[in-house]
Amino acid sequence: MAENAFWSWTGLVLLGAFHGINPGMGWLFAVAIGMQERRRRAVWRALIPLTLGHALAIGAVVLVAVLAGVAMPAASLKLPVGATLAVLGIYRLIRHRHRTGGGMRVGMCGLTVWSFLMATCHGAGLMVLPIFLSMTAPAQGASCHASGSRDAVAGLTATLAHGAGYLIVTALTALVVFEKLGLGLLRKTWFNLDLIWAAALIATGSLTIAA
């Protein structure tokens, strides 16, 4: 049980890191804002709303899962979650293009909203759900209220763990690009992260259904 918990928490952090490395999830915005203001502090400041928006998107999906889990067992949610992930991945595979939420010049509130919408559109919360559902198997003899309270705490800590992985990788990537590489690197070494994202969605959905 302890080993399963360790791998679940590790998976949440690594999934946050995977989300953080995607320029469509925010570090590109942080770099652009830093270059506009020509100071590192602007990059650090942008990380706050980016992480908050991403965490809100994750937390919203986890909250729905917790509320649904009060009325039905977590195992029954795996099929719809897995199917939704796979369909979203197929859709992104067919139409692999980023949704845009405006220009680079946005305030901190707007950046939070943008981060929330991008994480939602990319299915970031849905990718967290399979790991979260595996962590919330009902204990024997536990009441509905006790299970719901435990799942709520697990949902909060899962969101924080995922957010930590996202923040660490987003911050490191943004600072390295801002300080050392510059945006010109993206024009020379760009690869299709949307394609990788679509494949990850399909794989996660398929594994969730098969588990």
Secondary structure, 3 states (H helix, E strand, C coil): CHHHHHHHHHHHHHHHHHHHHCHHHCHHHHHHHHHHHCCHHHHHHHHHHHHHHHHHHHHHHHHHHHHHHHHCCHHHHHHHHHHHHHHHHHHHHHCCCCCCCCCCCCCHHHHHHHHHHHHHHCCHHHHHHHHHHHHCCCCCCCCHHHHHHHHHHHHHHHHHHHHHHHHHHHHHHHHHHHHHHCCHHHHHHCCCHHHHHHHHHHHHHHHHHHC
